[in-house]
Amino acid sequence: MILKRIKVQTPFNEFTNCYIVEDEISRETIVIDPGGEINKIMDMLKTLKSKVKYIYLTHCHGDHIGGVNELVNNTKAQILIHRDDSDGLSDDKISLASYIGFGEIIIKDFCRVDDNDLIHIGNLQFKVIHTPGHTKGGSSLYCEQEKMVFTGDTMFRGTWGRTDLPTGSMEQIMNSITNKLLKLPEDTIVYPGHGKSTMIKEEKPIYEELKPRAD
């Protein structure tokens, strides 16, 4: 497996983590949350000789979908998003794309996924975990064989995502973290939508013992 994290800058002058995961044998690739700076993403894909099969969106916010249409034009990849967030791909009041400076983003051709759906690239298998709270259709992508989970804006290193935006819910995000993500094996690496990676075992004390991270 090849994994690359690309920090892409959005018009809001913040950075979103875009991830490229590639099966080394088949070169089939999934791109997770291409939020912008598509030239930077395409340069990496060309270097890796990637065959982009899927573009996976952990949720519908503009800073995670800003580069989708351009990436599709370059790769013809299939867009995947949890069905409960699919409305946000055509509703600026939900995606907030204009608010953060992208202008309205409309994404028309996509496929809806559901909790526990399986996605394959080459020999790699990913499971969709519905993790609402930041948005109602937020989801995480878990690869058991590589011990990694991509959590979007549900869980970060030392904290959790905002719940004060459209369709957000503090009750739901806490449930998603404590009853879904923290149930994964403790040595699972967490790759969030912003900031540094962490591990499930490092985040458990925050929620189970109410202890803040010391670092």
matplotlib code that plots the C-alpha trace (Angstrom):
import matplotlib.pyplot as plt

x = [0.0, 1.1, -0.4, 0.2, -1.2, -1.4, -2.2, -4.4, -5.1, -8.6, -9.7, -10.4, -6.6, -6.8, -5.5, -7.5, -5.9, -6.3, -5.3, -4.1, -4.3, -2.9, -2.7, 0.9, 0.2, -2.8, -2.1, -5.8, -6.3, -8.8, -8.5, -10.1, -11.4, -9.7, -10.5, -8.5, -5.1, -5.8, -2.5, -0.7, -2.9, -2.5, 1.3, 1.4, -1.0, 1.2, 4.3, 2.7, 1.3, -2.1, -5.2, -7.8, -10.9, -12.8, -13.0, -14.3, -15.9, -16.1, -18.7, -20.0, -18.4, -16.7, -13.2, -13.4, -15.1, -13.6, -11.5, -13.8, -15.2, -11.7, -10.3, -13.1, -12.5, -8.8, -9.4, -13.0, -13.1, -16.4, -17.5, -18.7, -20.4, -22.8, -26.4, -27.3, -24.8, -25.6, -27.9, -25.0, -23.4, -26.0, -27.0, -24.7, -26.5, -25.2, -21.8, -21.0, -18.7, -19.6, -19.1, -15.4, -14.7, -15.1, -18.3, -21.2, -20.1, -22.5, -21.5, -24.0, -22.6, -22.0, -22.8, -24.3, -22.9, -24.3, -23.0, -20.9, -20.6, -17.3, -15.1, -12.2, -9.1, -6.9, -6.4, -7.3, -10.7, -12.3, -15.5, -17.8, -18.6, -21.4, -20.2, -22.7, -22.3, -20.2, -22.8, -25.6, -24.0, -20.4, -18.6, -15.3, -13.4, -11.8, -9.1, -8.7, -5.8, -3.7, -5.0, -6.1, -9.2, -9.9, -12.2, -12.9, -14.0, -15.5, -12.4, -9.1, -6.0, -7.1, -10.5, -13.6, -15.2, -17.6, -21.2, -22.6, -22.8, -25.9, -27.0, -24.4, -25.1, -23.0, -24.9, -24.4, -20.7, -20.0, -22.0, -20.1, -16.7, -17.4, -19.6, -18.0, -14.5, -13.2, -14.4, -11.8, -8.6, -6.4, -3.5, -5.6, -4.0, -6.4, -6.0, -8.3, -9.5, -7.3, -4.1, -1.8, -2.6, -3.1, -4.1, -7.3, -5.5, -4.2, -7.7, -9.6, -8.7, -10.2, -13.6, -13.5, -11.6, -12.2, -8.4, -7.1, -4.1, -0.9, 0.9]
y = [0.0, 3.6, 6.4, 10.1, 13.0, 16.3, 19.5, 21.5, 25.2, 26.5, 30.1, 30.4, 30.3, 27.0, 23.5, 20.3, 16.9, 15.1, 11.5, 9.3, 5.6, 3.3, -0.5, -1.0, -4.0, -2.8, 0.9, 1.4, 4.4, 6.2, 9.9, 11.1, 14.7, 16.6, 20.0, 22.1, 22.7, 20.0, 20.7, 19.6, 16.4, 15.6, 16.0, 13.3, 11.0, 11.3, 10.6, 7.5, 6.4, 6.1, 4.8, 6.7, 4.5, 6.5, 9.9, 9.4, 12.4, 12.0, 14.8, 17.6, 20.7, 23.0, 22.6, 18.9, 19.0, 22.1, 20.2, 17.3, 18.5, 19.3, 16.0, 14.1, 15.9, 14.7, 11.1, 10.1, 8.6, 7.7, 10.0, 8.3, 10.0, 8.8, 9.2, 11.4, 14.1, 13.8, 16.8, 19.0, 18.4, 20.7, 22.9, 25.7, 26.3, 22.9, 22.7, 26.3, 26.5, 30.1, 31.1, 29.8, 31.5, 28.8, 30.1, 27.7, 24.1, 21.7, 18.1, 16.1, 12.6, 10.6, 7.4, 7.1, 4.7, 3.4, 2.2, -1.0, -0.8, -2.2, -0.4, -2.1, -0.8, -3.7, -6.0, -3.3, -3.3, -0.3, -0.3, 2.7, 3.7, 6.3, 8.8, 11.7, 14.7, 17.1, 16.7, 14.2, 12.1, 12.3, 9.0, 7.4, 5.0, 2.0, -0.4, -3.3, -4.9, -1.7, -0.7, 2.8, 4.9, 8.2, 10.2, 13.4, 16.1, 13.7, 13.0, 14.9, 14.5, 15.5, 16.8, 16.4, 18.3, 21.3, 20.6, 24.2, 24.0, 22.9, 19.3, 19.1, 17.5, 17.2, 14.2, 12.4, 13.2, 11.9, 8.7, 8.3, 8.6, 6.6, 3.8, 3.4, 4.8, 4.0, 0.4, -0.1, -1.9, 0.4, 0.3, 1.7, 4.9, 7.8, 10.1, 13.2, 15.8, 18.5, 18.3, 15.5, 11.8, 9.9, 6.4, 5.1, 4.2, 7.8, 9.3, 6.9, 8.7, 11.9, 10.3, 7.5, 9.2, 12.9, 13.5, 16.0, 15.2, 16.4, 17.0]
z = [0.0, -0.7, 1.4, 0.9, 2.8, 0.9, 2.8, 0.4, 1.1, 0.8, 0.1, 3.9, 4.2, 6.1, 5.2, 4.6, 4.5, 1.2, 1.3, -1.6, -1.0, -3.7, -4.1, -5.1, -7.5, -9.4, -9.0, -8.3, -6.1, -3.9, -3.2, 0.0, 0.4, -2.4, -1.0, -3.4, -5.1, -7.7, -9.5, -6.3, -6.1, -9.8, -9.6, -6.9, -8.8, -11.9, -9.8, -8.4, -11.7, -10.0, -11.6, -9.7, -9.2, -6.5, -4.9, -1.4, 0.5, 4.3, 4.3, 2.1, 3.4, 0.8, 2.2, 1.5, -1.9, -3.4, -6.0, -6.8, -10.1, -11.5, -10.2, -11.9, -15.2, -15.0, -13.8, -14.6, -11.1, -9.3, -6.4, -3.2, -0.3, 2.4, 1.3, 4.2, 3.1, -0.6, -0.5, 0.4, -2.9, -4.5, -1.6, -0.7, 2.6, 3.7, 2.0, 3.0, -0.1, -0.8, 2.8, 2.7, -0.6, -3.2, -4.7, -5.1, -5.9, -7.6, -7.9, -10.0, -10.7, -7.6, -5.9, -2.4, 0.2, 3.4, 6.8, 6.5, 2.7, 1.4, -1.1, -2.9, -4.7, -5.8, -2.8, -0.3, 1.4, 3.1, 5.2, 5.4, 9.0, 9.3, 11.9, 12.0, 14.2, 12.3, 9.6, 9.5, 6.8, 7.9, 7.5, 8.2, 6.0, 7.8, 6.4, 8.8, 7.0, 7.1, 10.6, 9.6, 9.6, 7.8, 10.1, 8.2, 10.7, 13.2, 15.3, 15.4, 17.4, 20.9, 20.0, 17.8, 15.0, 15.2, 15.7, 15.3, 11.5, 9.5, 10.3, 13.1, 16.5, 19.6, 20.8, 17.5, 17.3, 20.8, 20.0, 16.7, 18.5, 21.6, 20.1, 16.7, 16.3, 19.8, 19.3, 16.6, 17.6, 19.7, 17.3, 14.5, 13.1, 12.8, 9.8, 10.3, 7.9, 9.5, 11.5, 12.6, 12.7, 16.0, 17.3, 18.8, 22.0, 22.4, 22.0, 24.3, 27.6, 26.3, 26.1, 28.6, 31.4, 30.5, 30.4, 27.8, 25.7, 27.3, 23.9]

ax = plt.figure().add_subplot(projection="3d")
ax.plot(x, y, z, "-o")
ax.set_aspect("equal")
plt.show()
